[in-house]
Amino acid sequence: MATATAPLAQHLKARYLAYRAATDFDAKGLFYSDSCLQICRPQPSYAAQDRATIVQYLREAAAGGMNLATSSTQQVPPMKGCTIRLATADEFEFASDEVTLPAGFTAAELKLKAQAEGWVGTRVDLWSESPEDTSRQMLVKVKYWWRKEGGEWVQILHDIMYMGPHDGTQGTDGEVL
């Protein structure tokens, strides 16, 4: 894992905010490396081995209103809250082979790749609000890993750690955006 300076942390936060503000799925994809991976600890089959697959997942989730945490077709309210911070040294891990193999790597291979390529991680929590129906509220915890390509930092791995109901931690782990 590369050491992140304060200016780099601010730059990654700005890149994430621009990414989050993009409403077009292809525009979101421009923030990903062509070889961006995705692992999903709650549902390992929701892995991806490239940018195109991740963009397709975004389209499918939006079109179907799919709640990936429950496999329900009940529409999840839009994400309203968000925190971001740099990943800590303790968070420089990539789950288990069971989770990472669908993306094409063992957990150890991902860690070696991240070290060799100087990845920097950001930890993001996103949550929806539905005061009229708290059963529809959702919390998503993700580590976005970034790598410098062609002079710009792009997302190289989405590590979805949690998708489910609010657990009381939303808004407590990082800078609220």
N, C-alpha and C positions, 0 to 999 in steps of 0.2 A: 504494500500500500504506500503510495506516495505521501509525503508530508504536505499537508495543506496549510498554506499561509493565510493570514486574514484576508488579503486581497483576493486570493483564489476562492476562499469560502464565499465572499461577497459575489464574485463572478458566477460561481455555480448557483447561488441563490437566485441571481438575476436571470440566468439561463433557465432555471426551473420555473420561475414565474412566467417567463415568456412562453415556455412550453405549455404550462398549465392554461395560459390565456388563449392559446391557439384553439380555435373551434373546429377547424377542418382537420380531419384525420391524417391526410397526406402532409399537411403542414406540421402536425405533431411528429410525424415520422422523420421530418428533416432534423429533429433533435437527436435522433438515434444514429448510431453507426450502422452501416449496411449489415454488419455482423452482430448487431445487438441481440443479446440473449434474454430470455425470461425464464425464471424458475418460480414456482408457486408452491410454497410449503403446504398450504391447506389442500391443494388439488394439483399434485405433480403432473397430471396430464395436461394442464393448462400451461405447459412449457412452450418456448419458441426458440428457434435457432437462427432467426433473422428478423430484420426490420419489417419486411413485408408481412410476415405472420403476425407480428404484434399489432400492426396497423389493422389487419383483418380482424383480429380479436376485438379491437376497439369498435370497429364497425358492427360486428355481430352483437356485442354487448349493448350498444346503443340502439340498434334496430329491434332487438328482442326485449329490451328492458330486463335483461337477465341479471338476477342477483347471484353472482358466482359463489357467494358464501353459503347459500342454501340450495342452489340449483332450482330456485323458484323463478317463475316468470313474473312475480309481483314486482312492479316498478319500484326501484329504489330512488328516493329523492336525490337531487343533485348534491354533490359534495359541496359543503358550505364552509367548513373549517379546515385549516391546514397548519401544520407546524413543520419546520425544517431545521436541521442542524447537521454538522459534520458527523460522520460515523466515527465511533471511537475505535481504538486499537482492539478492544475486546470484541467488537462487532465485525472484525476482519475475518469472517468465516462464511461458509456457503452451504450450511445445512449438511444433509447426508447424501450419499450416492443415490438413494431412492428418489430424492427430490431433484438432483442435478442431472442424472443420466438422461431423462427425457429431453434435456437441452443439449445433449451430446458430450458432456464432460463428467468426470467424477468430481467430487467436492475438492479433492486434493489437486486435481488438474486445474480447476478454476482458480484456486488460491495461487498456484504457481504462475498461471497466466496473468493474474492481477498484479502480482509482484513484479514480473518481468516487464509488464506494460505500464506500470506506474498508475494504476487505477486509484481514484479518490472516491470515497463513498459519502453520500448524503442520506440521512435518515429522515423520512417523511411520514407523517401521519395525516390521513385525510378522513373526514367524517361528514356524514349527512345529518340533517336535523329534520324531524317530522313530529312536531309537538302534538299533532292530532292523532298520531299512531306511532308510538315509540317502537313497536315491533318492526317498523320499516326503517329504523335508524341503522346506519352501517358505519363501521370503522375499518379502515384499511391501513396497514403498516407496511411500508416498503423501504428497502434500501435501494437507492438509485446509484449505480456505479458509473463513473465517468472516466473517459480516456481521451487524451489529446490526439486529435487527428487533423492533419492539414492546418495546424495553427489554431484550432478551436476545440473546446471541450464538448464532447458528445456522450450521450448515454450508451454504455456498452453492456450493462446488465441491469435488469429489473429483478430484484429479489423480493417477491411478495411474501411477507412473513405471516400476515394475519389478515383475514377477511371475515368479519362477523359482526355481531351486535356490539354496541358501545360497551366498553369494559371499565369505564371510569377514568381512563388515562388520556382520553382525547383532550388536546389542548395543553398537556402538561409536559411534553417531552420535546422541547425546542422552541424556536422563535415562532410565534403565531403570525401568520401572514394574512 
